[in-house]
Amino acid sequence: MYWIIFIGIAVISWIVQSRFKNKFKKYSEFPLSSGLSGAEIAQKMLHENGIYDVKVLVANEGGLSDHYNPANRTVNLSNEVYYGRSVAAAAVAAHECGHAVQHATAYSWLQFRSAMVPVVSIASRLTSWVLIGGVLLMAFSGNPWVLAVGVGALFLTTLFAFVTLPVEFDASGRALKWLETANVTHSRDEHDGAKDALKWAAMTYVVAALSALVTLLYYAYILFGRRD
């Protein structure tokens, strides 16, 4: 039963990722009538929100690597977004600046997520090996403790995935509201395009959270179900 769910989640994830990439490509070819680049939009949004200590940089990781780094207070934009003058570039740049605004206003979900990062980064590196070792140890000796540690680590990474959802949705909401009020998206088509692009970006996080939850339930079943 679980394998059917795993396969279903994998298929849905592939569909959502493909849809998001197609949407990004589509709106990357939709010129922004204001003529502003992603970098200019990011700088404008930061300044209009009273934020002057955040730098807007070109990300080194390549396409779709856009992110806000609260540790060094930088908005990192891919080449396509930094130099782009499209609806997609506007949407992504404003979204990442939405995270900077969250940071500046002490948005509670972002603070919670940031506090989890050090622990989750360790847990995510160890989880796979601990789970495999725990399953084997439990199968051959009946000892559940290593698997229990793995399930605990997996719980933390799953919680992190779900905490990420309100952070991402709120950043998109801030971005879309600002794009409209700042008159960056001049037409309804431009605004709807930005909204559509961000919706599919958010869906990738939803699928990732559901996938993490299914994996957690699977190993929790092995831990608790097999012991009965």
Salt bridges, closest charged atoms under 4 A:
GLU29 OE2 - LYS25 NZ 3.09
GLU40 OE1 - ARG85 NH1 3.30
GLU48 OE2 - LYS44 NZ 2.73
ASP53 OD2 - ARG73 NE 3.12
GLU168 OE1 - HIS95 NE2 2.80
GLU168 OE2 - HIS99 NE2 3.42
ASP170 OD2 - ARG174 NE 2.46
GLU180 OE2 - ARG188 NH2 2.95
GLU180 OE1 - HIS191 NE2 3.93
ASP192 OD1 - ARG188 NH1 3.52
ASP196 OD2 - LYS23 NZ 2.72
ASP196 OD1 - LYS199 NZ 3.66
